[in-house]
Amino acid sequence: MSFFSGVEDLELFLSRSRVLTVVSVPACVGAMVFFLREEGWRFSLLLGCVLPLVAAYLGIRGKREIRSGLAAAGLVLAFITLPLALLLARLEGV
């Protein structure tokens, strides 16, 4: 199976996806605690607890089973969590 120019690129992509999805968990939990303490937003609690854990699971599972789709889905979910939480918090404040 060839990914871009070789197998090493697939391994590198899967490793980086796994690391970035796992690192997003403490970042999102920290932002969630800040939002709850400062603003009292409740939707950030749900998003900050659930989505990063799902993203980390997908990233780890994608690396373990060598599935680039799972890893990419986890990576997208990890990056979209904070903007989605801010959008919902803005809607909650209106």
C-alpha positions as CSV (number, residue, x, y, z in Angstrom):
1,M,0.0,0.0,0.0
2,S,1.5,3.3,-1.0
3,F,0.6,6.6,0.7
4,F,1.9,9.7,-1.1
5,S,5.4,8.6,-1.9
6,G,5.9,5.6,0.4
7,V,5.2,3.6,3.5
8,E,7.2,5.9,5.7
9,D,4.9,8.7,5.0
10,L,1.9,6.7,6.1
11,E,3.7,5.7,9.3
12,L,4.6,9.3,9.9
13,F,1.1,10.5,9.3
14,L,-0.4,7.9,11.6
15,S,2.1,8.7,14.3
16,R,1.5,12.4,14.1
17,S,-2.3,11.9,14.1
18,R,-2.1,9.7,17.2
19,V,0.1,12.2,19.1
20,L,-2.0,15.3,18.1
21,T,-5.3,13.6,19.0
22,V,-4.0,12.5,22.4
23,V,-2.5,15.9,23.1
24,S,-5.9,17.6,22.3
25,V,-7.5,15.9,25.3
26,P,-5.7,17.9,28.1
27,A,-5.9,21.0,26.0
28,C,-9.6,20.7,25.6
29,V,-10.1,19.8,29.2
30,G,-8.1,22.8,30.3
31,A,-10.2,25.1,28.0
32,M,-13.4,23.5,29.3
33,V,-12.4,24.2,32.9
34,F,-11.5,27.8,32.0
35,F,-14.8,28.4,30.2
36,L,-16.9,26.9,33.0
37,R,-15.1,28.9,35.6
38,E,-15.0,32.3,33.8
39,E,-18.2,32.3,31.7
40,G,-20.4,29.5,33.0
41,W,-20.8,27.9,29.6
42,R,-22.5,24.5,29.8
43,F,-22.2,23.3,26.2
44,S,-18.4,23.4,26.5
45,L,-18.6,20.9,29.3
46,L,-20.2,18.3,26.9
47,L,-17.9,19.1,24.0
48,G,-14.8,19.3,26.2
49,C,-15.4,16.0,27.8
50,V,-16.7,13.9,24.9
51,L,-15.2,15.0,21.6
52,P,-11.5,14.9,22.6
53,L,-11.8,11.4,24.0
54,V,-13.5,10.2,20.8
55,A,-10.8,11.9,18.8
56,A,-8.0,10.3,20.8
57,Y,-9.7,6.9,20.5
58,L,-9.9,7.3,16.7
59,G,-6.3,8.4,16.5
60,I,-5.0,5.5,18.6
61,R,-7.2,3.0,16.8
62,G,-6.2,4.3,13.4
63,K,-2.5,3.9,14.3
64,R,-3.0,0.4,15.7
65,E,-5.0,-0.9,12.8
66,I,-3.1,1.1,10.1
67,R,-6.2,2.9,8.9
68,S,-5.6,6.4,7.7
69,G,-9.3,7.3,7.5
70,L,-9.8,6.7,11.2
71,A,-6.7,8.7,12.1
72,A,-7.7,11.6,9.8
73,A,-11.2,11.6,11.4
74,G,-9.7,11.8,14.8
75,L,-7.4,14.6,13.8
76,V,-10.3,16.6,12.3
77,L,-12.4,16.0,15.4
78,A,-9.5,17.1,17.6
79,F,-9.1,20.4,15.7
80,I,-12.8,21.2,15.5
81,T,-13.6,20.8,19.1
82,L,-12.5,24.2,20.4
83,P,-14.1,26.3,17.6
84,L,-17.3,24.3,17.9
85,A,-17.3,24.9,21.7
86,L,-16.8,28.6,21.1
87,L,-19.6,28.7,18.6
88,L,-22.0,27.0,20.9
89,A,-21.0,29.2,23.8
90,R,-21.7,32.3,21.6
91,L,-25.1,30.9,20.7
92,E,-25.8,30.2,24.4
93,G,-24.9,33.8,25.3
94,V,-27.3,35.3,22.8
